[in-house]
């Protein structure tokens, strides 16, 4: 059951996300139409409020959040009074960052007497796929969530019935991209640089290892791949290799592992629909591979645009809209949980 | 101060050294785990956490800075890879991880030496790729 509409015909939620680096706010109608999507890392925010926001915000969330909430409401042209509820990331994440968002959301909910929703950050990434789109999720669907901090394959049986069926055993895919970029002398964040460089490289130039798991497991590993790149660069062959070839070959190895798990998950259970999300979903070669797989198998694929792939608050409102009473929280008792379990049935 | 040195030709031996250390750890202990990219820092800590708690869920906190494993004792796994300077450190709040009831592991400790208490265990891994790893543990 979704949140009750105060407004005639639609539900208006404010989203707040402060789980790690970014301070983000958004106003979303019906879990789908993004009326505003603010991140304090955006240039537009800097121009309006001035000042330099460090890469790693965390405690800076305290100073930035009130302005970011105002900005989201302004841009959406709605007042706090018109909202049907406030959705906030309750975890997982960095405790010092999470508490700022949760405390602010509780205060706003109390002051405005609006319902409060405590959302799992990772569920937000999954429902990001439906922002600004006409499609509604057709359950069950498969979601591949790939970012700097997380790499998970998820069976989504319903808005609040989700299960991780495969995950990284060590480094997240995005971390492997960033660390490989650093080995190649590329600036941070490395993912987009590897992506651009790989376009002019040969993905078959170097045969980097693809992680395999035992039969029946959909888990992944990217730590060994990163180490292989480093080792290769130290060899005579590596020192003479084209950087673009190394980037393309590394990227191909990551994509092969991810797509192998996607294919195996889809072979084990019939899915009509699959979502690719998280920061690494912005990688053009991964998107191409995922979309091509969908074309070949007849499984409809959905990849959100980059602004909804990276951490954002619109996705938190999108998840709350669909999860409704499952994530309904009391402004008196909602707490930030850095280890918030992925499944509702798991106990912390 | 006691120095323990091990040479590991495979992951199992790295894990063995981590277990060897883990049995000596008590609540309140801090372990700085240093070494270059790909040396096996996360692998080492994962094995130590497994030995302490039986948890099989240890992943790299490079992007997320801080992973917590509830258990007896609780374990905090910090990663300073993305910390550029002390100003960054002040905004993240990692100092709150150092509590007397928990064991704390810190990857990339050289990025913020001031974060660590003066008395801590130092583990240094070296080597990469197919090379054997050298593991040096300085126990207080």
Interface residues (C-beta under 8 A of the other chain):
Chain A: X20 X54 X55 X56 X57 X58 X59 X60 X92 X93 X94 X95 X96 X147 X148 X149 X167 X168 X169 X170 X171 X172 X174 X175 X178 X179 X182 X183 X223 X226 X227 X228 X230 X231 X232 X234 X338 X339 X348
Chain B: X37 X38 X42 X43 X46 X59 X60 X61 X62 X63 X64 X65 X66 X68 X70 X82 X83 X84 X87 X88 X90 X91 X92 X93 X96 X128 X129 X130 X131
